[in-house]
Amino acid sequence: MLTPTISFTNTSAAHISQKPSPPPTHHTLSQRIHIPSHVYEHPAAILLELCTSMRELRQIIPLVIKNGLSGEPLFQTKLVSLFCNYGSVADAARVFEPIEDKLDALYHTLLKGYAKNSSLDDALSFFCRMKRDDVKPIVYNFTYLLKVCGDNADLRRGKEIHGQLVASGFASNVFAMTGVVNMYAKCRQIGEAYKMFDRLPHRDLVSWNTIISGYAQNCWAAPALELVLHMQEEGQRPDSITLVTVLPAVADVGSLRIGKSIHGYAVRAGFDCLVNVSTALLDMYSKCKSVKIARVIFDRIEQRTVVTWNSMIDGYVENENPKDAIAIFEKMLDEGVEPTNVTVMGALHACADLGDLERGMFVHNLVTRLKLDSYVSVMNSLISMYSKCKRVDLAAEIFNNSREKTLVSWNAMILGFAQNGRVSEALNHFCRMHSQNVKPDTFTMVSVIPALAELSVTRQAKWIHGLVVRSCMDKNIYVMTALVDMYAKCGAIDTARKLFDMMKDRHVITWNAMIDGYGTHGHGRSAVELFEAMQKGTVRPNDITFLCILSACSHSGLVDEGLRYFDSMKQDYGIEPTMDHYGSVVDLFGRAGRLKEAWDFIQKMPIEPGITIFGAMLGACKIHKNVELGEKAANKLFELNPQEGGYHVLLANIYATASMWSKVAEVRKIMEKEGLQKTPGCSLVELRNEVHSFYSGSTDHPQSKRIYAFLETLVDEIKAAGYVPDTHSIHDVEDDVKEQLLNSHSERLAIAFGLLNTSPGTTIHIRKNLRVCGDCHNATKYISLVTGREIIVRDMQRFHHFKNGTCSCGDYW
């Protein structure tokens, strides 16, 4: 018998005496310790065997003390083990330390506790102490430590443990070396992992599963699948763990055929009744775009885990079916399954895709109630949800109140501002992030670059481009695509093309950005040439590509080419036209003045025409002053109840052009009755790091008096050069007042401000939120002529490059 050395002054191990102990003596595992029957048959011993929680353990400890069993090795070992199992290594250590004659088993148990519940430093420190205390390591010591090194991706210390393992004579032990394979795989050293695996004298099922998992988790899906074949060639039959490990690799390669083959094997082997295998199967089918099969599997699972529910929710979200994702989420709640952080993230994603603010707020309340708001990933999902539901103010509130902000948090907030048109806030947050030494990644750049594109300021475009180069992100295909798009939207179409040509690899979105850029700049022929070059290459056009080329043809009057591409879309590529594609064809006919053909095309559409269709028709009727078809389009449009006053304004302008003033009055009364307002014209111009905004007729700018005085002089100059104001759309005022109203349009105020505050020869860049009116377009041509300036105006549809009295659109817009 060993002499009792532990005395409990309370029922908790936290009160174990901490008297200094002499250098330990210990018994190795090979030595047998006699345990009297009255010890191992004691009710306290039996209770410890049946113990299932820390609460129960603390209730049993008084019984151990009362019966004088605290010094028995059986109870000491069991207490250390139980405290470790319940995550209280500190209590386990308090039991361990005062013991004078420590069994080796105590060391091994406590090391396992440190490895599972404490830091890697603590585990390694205790391992070093074991060596100082002359405790001979066993194979499990190394496997526990290797697992911790792998989980922490600590390659350096993992290699040190590997060396110790070899020095201790376990280099031929399959169990130990499988732990080494796992460590290297988790440290992303899959080559080293395979070397260790290849050297194994005998490979069991666990070692095969480990190397297959290593390849699958390191995104080497194809080799992982090949290893499954090799293991069978060597006589190893895949088990349920193999299937759960390899099915994500099947999803990564997107091979439904292989997935179905594995599914068949699972059924034949009887593994399909296991919930983890069924969950992995439904996840695989979802990621292979077969969400209907995934749902069949889901419905057949009798005992679903929370992981099963999460996989089905995520499957619907990934397959762009947010309604069914929400339905599954609500069914989960109805069945009393408590959501996890992963569950609510999937539900929030679905709410964001639906733009369903009410449901999103419900999930937010659930997050608070379940105390899931401690997860930064959940808070990031809330930021994204509120941003996509047009409540970026609530997103900003969550962001500002978050104690922990990761790079993902910053990215979500920047993107949220950019998506909601709050460009300045997006840029301010990007600068704040930079000032707090948070290093941007590629996602940051593809979020902030489109925000800069909306500002359409070339100087800032060059600044972010420089930052991309300095950050070594100029080889990333998505960042470079964003830059191509940005330069195109900043009016620098030639720079956009240079970057496009410099790219070795191009995604379909890269081609789309460049084709769209040419289209918005009126370079239809260049867009057509680029599209035809794309068709000859390896990148296949998608539905967005066809939208871009149809729009480019529309802006340049290339009707025949546009119609050919529309037909090719379905015939050659199997892409079913959407409402937007049909709208583009209507616009194609309409801009070219072929209004009857446009109307006939609408009548023959295989789908019910929507707001965009009749909106395009109405816009064409405004351009070509066709009252009859304009009224027809407007009547159809108003039946669809668009909450947009712009369509009523278009109809009023058609009537005004035809001098049908009573009809104009009727439209205005309808607008007043329905509470519809015209979107005020706003033009932006950047000067010395400050963006100046001008609204039509506004006088609140500090230089307003100077601007209006300058415009009077400028109008006299352009009149002398041949400009004649078009006042037909203005009624019930004197001619001189009509001209004053035209002169107060926002783009003219912005142009005048630019001319007054920049040196001769400087190009002026203007950004307008509406389509440039015909009179302003004509006036700007003359302004470019008399001032010798190039003026670039980006309106809501396209770019106009005014130079020497002409416009790049050729008066076709």
N, C-alpha and C positions, 0 to 999 in steps of 0.2 A: 504493500500500500504506500502511496505517496502521502507525504505530510500535507494537510490542508494549509493553503497559503492565502486564500481569499476570504475576506470578511465583509459582509454586506451590512452597512449601517442604515440602508434604506432599501426599498423594493426595486430601485433602479440601479442598473450597472453604472450609471453616471456617478454613483457615490461609492464606488469601489476604492479602497485605500490605495494611495499612490506612494507607499513607502519604497525607498530605493531598494532594488533587488540585487543580490550578488550575481556575479557572472553565471549565466544559465548553464544548467546541465540538462540534457534532453535525451529522450529515448528515440531511437530510430524506429521506423516502421517494422523492421525485421524482428525487433524485440517484442515478446508477448507480454502484455500487462494483464495480470489477473484481476478480473472484476467480479467481486462477490455477488452472489445471487440476490442478496438483499438490496444491492445497489441497482442492478439493471431491471429487477422486478418491482422496484419501488414505484408507487403511483406517480410520483413527480417525473420519473424517467419516461413512463408511458405517456403522461401529459405532454412532455416535451416532444415526443415522437408525433403526437397528434396536433401540435401547435400549428396554427395557420396565419397568425398575424402578430404584429408587435404588441397590440393590446392584450392578446392572450398571453404572450410571453411575459409581460410585466405582471400579470396576475399569478403566473406560475412561480416566479422567482421567490416570493415569500415562503412558499412551500419548500423550496430547495434549501433556503436558509434555516428555516425552522427545524428541518430534519438533519441538519449538519452535513449536507451533501455538497456544499459549495467547493470543497477541496478535492472532490473525486474527479479523476481524469475524464471519466465518461461525461460528467456534467459540464466540466470546463470546455471540453471539445464541442459538446452540443450547443452550449451557450454562444461560443465564438461563432459557430456555424450559423445559428439562427439569427444572431445580430447582423451578420454579413448578408444573409439572405434577405433580410428586411431593410437593407440599405443603411444600417447604422454601424459603420466601420469604427467610429469613435468609441461606441459602447463595447464593441468586440475587442478593441485594443485595450480598454480599461480592464476587461476580464483577463486578457492575455498577459499584460505586462508584469503583474505581481507574482505570476507563477514561477517558482524556482526551478523545478524540474520539468522543462517544457518538452512535450512530445513533438517529434518532427511533424506529425499530422496537424498540430496547432499552427505551425508556421505555414504549412501548405494551405490550410483553410483560410487563414488571415490574408495571405497573399492573394488568394482568389477573391476575397472580399474587397481588397484594395483595387484589384484589376477591374472588378465589375462596378464598384460604387465610388471610387475616388479618382484622383487625377493620375495621369501617367507618371508624373514625377513622384507621387507618393508610392505608387506600386513599385517603381524601379528602386526607390530608396529602401523600401522594405526588402526587396530582393537582394540588394547589396548587404543589408544587415544579416539576412539569412546566411550569406556566404561568410560573413565575419563570425557568425555564431557556429560555423562548421556544420551547417545543415546541408545535407546532400540534396541537390535539386532532383526533382522527378519530372517526367515528361510533361505533366499537366502545368507545372510552373511556367514552362516556356510557351505552351499553347495559349495560356491566359494572357501573358505579356505580349505575345505576337498579335493577338486579337486587338488589344488596346492600341498597339502601335499602328495597326492597320486602320482602326476606327479613327485615329487621330492623324492619319496620313503622315506619320513621323518615320520617314524612310531611314534617316541616320540611326536612330535608336533601334529601329527594326533590324537593321543590319547587325548592330551590336548584339542583340538578343540571338540572332541567327548564329553569329560566331560563338556565343556562349553555348548554344545548343549543340553545335558540332563538337566543341571542346569537351562537352559532358558526355559524348558518346552516343548521341541520339540521331546522327546523320542518316542512319539506315531505318529509323523508326518511321513507318508510313504515317502514323497519326501526327507525329511532331512535324514532319516535313510537309504534310498537308497544311498545317498551320503556317508554315513559311510561305507556301504557295499563296495562301489567302492574304497574308500580309503584303507581299509584293503586288498582288493584284489590286488591293485597296489603295496602295500607294501609287497606282497608275503605272507600275513597272511590269506590264504584262509580258514583256519579253523575258525578264528575269523569272517571273512566275512560271512561265512555260519551261524554262531551263530546269528549274527545281522539280517540276512535275515530270519532265522527261527522264530525270535521273532516278526516279523512284524505282526501287527493285520490284515492287509489287504495287499495282494501282487498284485500290478498292473503289466502291461506289462513291464514297464520300470524297475521295481525291478527284474523281472524274467530275462530280457535281461542283466542286470548288473551282476547278480550272474553267469549266463551262460558264459558271457564274462570273468569274473574273473577266473573261472575254465579253460576255453580254453586258456587264456593268461598265466596261471601258469602251462601249460603242463599237466593238468588233463583232457585229452580229453574224456575218457570214462564217468566220472561223468558229464561232460558238456552235453554229448549226452543224458544221463539218465534224466537230469533236463529238457530237451526239452520235453521228454515224460511226466514227472510229471506236467509240466505247462499245458499241454493239458488235463491231467486228472482233473486239478483244473479249467478247463473251459477257460483257456487263449489260444487264437489262435496265433501262431507265426506270427510275421510280418516280413517285409523285413530286419529290424535290427537284428532280431533273426537269420535269415538265414545267413546274412553276418557274424554274430558272431560265429555261430556253424560250418560253412563250413570249417574253418581252423582246427577245432578239428577232423572233418572227414578226412582231409588230414593227420593229425598226426597219426591217427590209421590206415590209408591206406585202409579204407573200401570203395571200389567202390560201393558195394551193397547199403550201407547206403547213400552214395553220390547221387546215382541215385534216391533213394527214396525221398530225399530232393529236388532234381531237379524236380521230378514229382510234388511234392507239390507246388513248386515255379510256375510251369506252370499253375496248376489248380487255384492257388490263383492270378494269373496275375502279379506275381512279376518278372517273367523272362524278362519283357521288361525294367526293371530298370537296369541302367548301373552298379550300385554297386553290385547288385545281380549277374548279368551275369559275371562280373569280378571275383567275389568270386567263382562262379561255374567253370570258366575256370581254375582258380588257383587250385581248388580242383582236377579237372580231371588231370591236369598236374602233381600234386604231387602224384596222384594215378596211375601214369604211363600210363595214357590214353590221351596222348598229341594230338592224332588225333581228339578226341571228343572236347578237349579244343579248337582246331583250328576251328572246325565247329561253336562253340559258338562265338568265336572271330569274324569270318566272318559275322555272323548274327547281330552283334551289329552295329547299325547305327551311334550312337553318342559315339565314343570311347573317354575315358579320357586318360590322360597320364599314369594313373595307369593301365588301361586296356592293353596298349601297353607294359608297363613294365612287367606285369604278363605273357604275351605271350612270350616275349623275355626270361624271367627267366625260363618259362616252358620248352622251347626248350633246354636251357643250362642245366637244371637239368636232362633232359632226354637224354643227350649226343648227341644232334643234333645241334651243333654250326652253321652249314651252314644255317639252317632255322632261327636260332636266328638272324644271321646277315642279312638275307633277310628281316625279319620283321623290324629290326632296320632301314634298308635302305628305306623300304616302309614308315615307320614313318616319316623319314626326307623328303621324296618326298611329303608327304601330308601336310608338313608344321607344324607338331607338334614339339614343342620345347622340346628336351630331358631334363630330370632332372638328378641329381646325381645318382639316382637308375638306370636310363636308361643306362648311360654310363658305370656303373659298370657291368651291364649284358652284354653289348656289348664287353667290354674289356675281360670279362671271356670267351666269345665265341671266340674272336681273339686268346686268350691264348691257348684254347683247339685246335684250328686249326693250331697254330704256324704261324699265318698270321701276319707277322711283318708290312707289308704295310698297311693293314687295321687298325692294332693297332695304327700305327702312325697317321692315319687319325683321329681316335677317340681321340687321344691325342691332336691334333690340335683343334678339336672341344671343348674339355674340356677347353683349354686355351681361345678360342674365347667366350665361354659362361660363362667364369669366374667361372667354377666349380672346379678349382684347389684349392679353399679354403677349400674344404671338404677333411679331412684327409683320409676318407674311399676311395675316388676316387684316391688319390695319392697312397694308398696301392694297389689298383687294377692295377694301372699303373706299379708299381714295380713287381707285380706278372706276368702281361702280358709280360713285357720285359724279365723277367727271363725265362719264358716258351718259348719265341721266340728266346732264345739263345743270347740275348743282355743284359747280366747281367751287363755290363758296364754302359748302359743307366739306368738300374734299380738302380744301386749304385749312379749314378749322381742325380736322383730324390730323393733318400733316403737322401743323404748328403745335398741337398738343401732344404729339408723340414724343416720348422720352428717347426712344431709340430710333434713329433714322439710318437706314441702310442705303446703299446705292440704288437699290430697287425703289425705295421710297421717293428719293429725289427724281428718279426717272418717271415714276408714275405721276408725280405732281407736275413736272415740266410738261409731260405729254398731255395731262389734263388741261392745263392752261392753253396749250397749243391747239388742242382739239376744239376748245370752246372760243377760239378767236381772240383770246386774251394774250396776245403776242408779247406785249411788254412784260407782263408778269412771268411768262415762260422764260424770257431772257434774263429777267432779274433773278429768278430762282437759279438759273444756270450759273450766273455770276456769283450768287451767294454760295452755291455748292463749291465753286472753284475757290472762293476765298476761305472756305472751311477745310481746304485740302482734301476734299473728296474727289478722287480721281475718276473722271468720266469713262464710260465704256462705249462700245459701239451702239448700244441701245440708247444711251444718252444722246449721242450724236444724231441718230436717226429720229429722235424726238425734237431736238432743238433746231436742227437744220430746216425742217419744213416751217417752223415758226419764223425763222429769218426770211425764208422764201416769201411768206405772206407780207412781210414788210417791204420786200422788193427794193432793198438798199444794197447796191453793189459793194460798197466799202465794207459793210458788215459781213457780206458774203465772203469776201476775201479774208477777213479776220478769222472766221470759223474754219475756212479752208486751210489756213496756216496752222491753226490749232490741231486740225485733223492730221496734217503732215507731221507736226512735232510730236503728236501722240502715237505715231506709227500705225494709224488706222487707215492709211490711204491705199491699202491693199484689200480692205474689206469690201466685198461686193455691194453690201447694203448701204454702207456709208458713202461709197463712191456714187451709187445710184441717187442717193439723197442730194449729193452735191450737183450732179447733172441736172436734176429737177430744180434745185435751188437757183442755179445760174440761169436756167431757161426762164424761171419766173422772175428773175431780177433783170431781165432784158438782155442778158449776155449770152445769146444763143450760140455764138461762135465758140465761146469758152466752154459751154456745155458740151459741144460736139468734140472739142479737143480732149476733154476728160473722158468722154465716151470712147473715143478712138484709142486712148491710152490703156483702157481696161483690157486685160488679157481674157478674163472670164466675164460674161454678161448674163444676168438672170433675165427672165421675161419682163420683170418690172423695169429693168434698165432700158430695154428696147422701148417699152411703153412710155417711159419718161421722155426719151429723146424724140419719139414720134409725136407725142403730145406737145412737146416744146416747139417743134417745127410748126405744128398746127396752129397753136395760139399766136405764133409770130407771123402767120400768114404765108409760111413757106410750104405750101401744099405739095409742090413737086418734090421738094427734098424729103418730105414725109413719105411720099409714095415710093421714092427710090430706096429709102431706108427700110420700109416695110417689105419691099420685094427682096432686098438683100437678106432680111430676116427669114423670109420664106425659103431661101436657098440654103440656110444654115441649119444648125442642129436644135436651136431653141424654137419650140412650137408656140405660135401665137395663141393667146387665150381670149376670153370674152372682153377683157379690158383693152387688149391690143386693138380689137376691131372697133371698140368705141372711140379709141384715139384716132385711128386712121379715118373713120367715118367723119369725125369732127374736123380733122385736118382737110379732108376733101370738101366739106361743107363751107369752111372759112375761105377756101380758095376757088370755089365755084367748079370743082372737078366732079360734076354730077355723074358722068358715065363711069368714072373710076370708082366712085363711092358705091354705086349700085352694083358694080361687078364684085366688089369686096363683100357687100352685104349678102349676095347670093353664094359666094365662096365660103362664107362663114359656116353655113350649115352643110353645103354639098361636099366641101373638101375637108372640113375639120370637125364636123359633127357637133358644132356648137349651136345650141338652140337660142335664137334671138330673144332678148328680154325687152321690157318696156323701154329701157334707155336706148337700145339699138333701133327700135322702131321710131323713137323720138328723133334720133339722129338722121334717119332717112327723111322724115318730114321736114326737118331743118334743112337738109341737103336740097330738097326740091324748093322749099320756101325761099331760101336766100337767093336762089337762082331765078326767082320770079315765076316758077312753074307751080303756081298755087293750085290750079285744078288737079294736076297730077298728085300733088301733096294730099289734097282732100280725098281723091279717089283711093289713094294708098291707105288712108285712115279707114275708109269704109270697108276695105278688103282685109284688114288686119285679122289674124286668127285669134287674137286675144282682145279683150275689152279695152279700148283706149283709156288711158289714165290722164291725170293732170298734166304730166310732162308733154304728152302728145298734143293736146289742144293748146297748151301754152306755147309750144314751138310754132304751131299754126297761127296763133294770134300774133306772135312776134313777127312772123313773115308778112302777115296782112298789114301790120303797122309800117314795115319797111316799104312795102309796095302799094300802100294806100288803098287796099281793097276792103271796102266797107261791107259788102255782102257776105263774103266768106269770113270776114272778121267777126261779124255778128253771129254767124253760125257757130264758129269756134268758141266765142265767148259764152253763148248760151249753154253749150255742152260743158264748158269749163265750170260755169257757175252752178250747174246741177251737181257737180262733184264737191261743191262747197269748200273751195280752197281758202285757208285762213291767211290769205296774202292779198294785200291791197294793190299790189303791182299789176295784176291782171286787169283790174278795173281801170287803172290809170292808162294801160295800153289801149283799152277800148275807147276811153275818153279822148286819147290822143288821135286815134283813127278818126273819130267824129270831128275833132277840132281841125284836123288837116282838111277834111271835107267841108268845113265851115258849118257843121250841123250842131249849132250851139245849144239847141234845146235838148238834144240827145246827150251832150256833154253834161248839162245840168242834171238830167235824169240819173246818169251814172254817179255823179257826185252825191246826189241825195241818197242813193242806195248805199254808197260807202259810209255816209254819215249815219244812216239808220243801222247798219250792221257793225258800226264801230271800227271800220277798216281805215287804215291810214296809209298814205304813200310813204315809202321808205325815203327819208331825206338823203339827198345826194351829199356825199362826203368824199373829199380828196385829201390825200396825204402827200407831204413832201418832206424829205429829210434834209436838215442843214446842221452841220457841225454837231453830230451826235444827238440831235434833238429832232423828233418827228412833230411836224406842225400839221394840225387838222383844220380843214376849212369846210364849212357847210354852206349850201346855197343860200345867198342873201345874208350870211352872218356878218356881224360887225364887231365881234368880241375879241378879235385878234389885236395884239398891241400895235400892229402896223396897219390896221384897217384903213385909216384915212389916207395914208400914203399909197396903199394898194389900189383903192378905188380911184384916186387921182391919177395914178399911173395908167390904170386901165382906160380912162377917158382919152388920154393922149395916145395910147397904143391903138385903140379902136379907130381913131382918126387916121393913123398911119396905115393900118391894114385896109381901111376903106379906100384910101388913096391908091393902094396897090390892087384894088379890084374886089375886095370883100363886100358882099351885100348881105345884111342880116336877114335870116328867115324867121319872120314873126307870125307866120300863119297859125301857129298853135296857140297864140295868145289873143284873148278876146276882151272887149269891154274896157280897154285902156287906150290912151293916146300912143301914137307911134314912138315918141321919144321915151315913154315909160316902158313900152315893150322892149326897146333896146337896152334900157337899164336893167330890166329883169333878166335878159339874156346875159348881160355882162356880169351878173352876180352869181352865175353858175359856179359850183365849187371848183371845177377844174381850172376855170379862168382865174379865180382868186389864187389858187395854188401856183399856177404858171407865173402870174404877175409877181407873187412873193419870191419865186425862184429867180426870176430875171432881176429883181431888185437887189437880191442878196448874194449873188454869185458873180464871178468875174466873167468878162466876155469869152465866148468859146466853150464855156462849161456846159456839158449836157445836163438837161433837167429831167429828173425822173418823177413822174406823178403816178399815184395809185388811187383809182376811183372805185367805189363800191357798186356803181350802177353802170349801165351801158352808156357810152358817150353819145350825146344827142347830135343830130345832124348839123345843127348850126355851130356847136362848139367844135366839132370835127373840122368843119370848113374854116372857122376862125383860126384854129390852131395851125392849120397849114399855112395861112397867111402870116401868122406870128412867127413861125419858123423862117419864113422868107424874109421878112423885114428886119428881124433881129440877128439873122445868121446863126441861130442856135439850133441844135438838135434837141427835140423834145420827145421823150418816150413816155407814153401814157399806157398804163395797164388798167383796163376796165374789167368788169366782172366776167367778160368772155374771152378777151384776147389782148394782144399788144398792138399799139399803133406807134410806129417810128416816124415822126414828122421831121422832115429835113428839106431845106430849099424849096418849100412850098408844096411838097408832095407827101403822101403817107404810104407806108409799106403795104397797107391793106388794099391799095388801088381803089379806094372808095367802095370796097366790097366787104361790108361787115354787117 
